Amino acid sequence: MLMEMNKIEKRIDRIGDLTPVIERVCENGFKANDYMVELNEIQRLATELKKSGYRNVGQFGVKMLDVVKLIKKYNEKGVRQRDILKFKDAVDKSVRAFERLPREEVRE
């Protein structure tokens, strides 16, 4: 079932509103206990986008899920130097997926 574009845009905008949480977690050495509510919301929204039925939107949802899962993993087990490169790669992929999302035409 295809989601309405309006609902998809709201979910994407909400993920955009929550992305500073990801930056704060990274700056905090992946100590994410204070941000679990926000991370769980990002995870829920990304799962909904993954199941949207639109290829690029689904890819964005999958990549955001990867980022959140890595943060939660590093919160529990700690982070090693090579993990940081893996995380940066996941973030880069989510940014590229975001850039591939369809844009509204500019109305004059």
N, C-alpha and C positions, 0 to 999 in steps of 0.2 A: 504494500500500500504506500502510495506516494504522499509525503507530508506536504501541507500547503507551504508555499514559499515564505509567507508571512511568519509562520511558526518557526521555520528554519532560520530566518534572519534574526528573530528574537533570541533563539538559542545561541547562535553565533555571536551576537552582540553581548550576551551574558557571559559567554566564555571570554570574550575580549575584556569585559569589565573585571573578570577574575584573574587575568593573566599577571597583574602585579604581585599576586600571591606567589606565583611560581618564582618570580624574581626574588622576592623576600626569602623564600625557602632556600634558594641557591646561595644567597648572600649569608644565610644563617648556617651554612655547612650541612644542608639537607636535614636539619632538625625541623620536622614538619608537624609535631604534635599540636602546636597552637593553631595550625591551619587546616586541620583535617575536615572541618565542616565545608570549607571552600573547595578543597581538593575532591571531596566526595561529590559536591555539586558539579564540578567540572567533569568528573567521571560519569555522572548520570547524564549530563547534557551531551557529552561526547558519544555515549552509548546510543542515545536517541538519534543523533546525527548519523551514526554508523548505519542505523537501520532505516534511514530516510528513504532509500530507494534511488537516490541520485548519486552517481559515481563520485564526482569531485567532493561532494558534501560528505559522503561516506568515508572517503579517504582522509579527509580532515578529521573526522571523528575518530578514526583508527589511530592516526598519528597523535592526537591529543591524549587518547587512552594510553598510548605507549609512554608519553611523558609523565603522566600521573602515576602509572604503575612503577616507573623507575624511581620517582621521588619517594613513593611509599616503601619500596624495597630498600633504598639507601637510608631511609629514616630508621628502619628496623635493624639493618645489618651494618650500617656504616658505609662510607664511600671510600673507594680507593682511587688512585690517580688514573688508572685506565678506565674506571667507571665514568669519570668526568668527560672523557672523549666520547664515550657511548651516549651519555646524556646530551652532549652538545649536538651530536649527530641526530638524535631523536627530535631535539628542538628545531634544528635546521629543516628536517623533513616536515615537521608540522607547519613551519612558516611557509615552506614551498607549497604545501597542500592548501594553506590559507590563500596564498596568492593565486591559486588556480580556481578558487571559488568564483562562480558567475557574479558579475557586478551588474547593478542596475544602470541603465543608460542615464546619462545626465540629461535632465529635461530643461529646456530653455524657456 
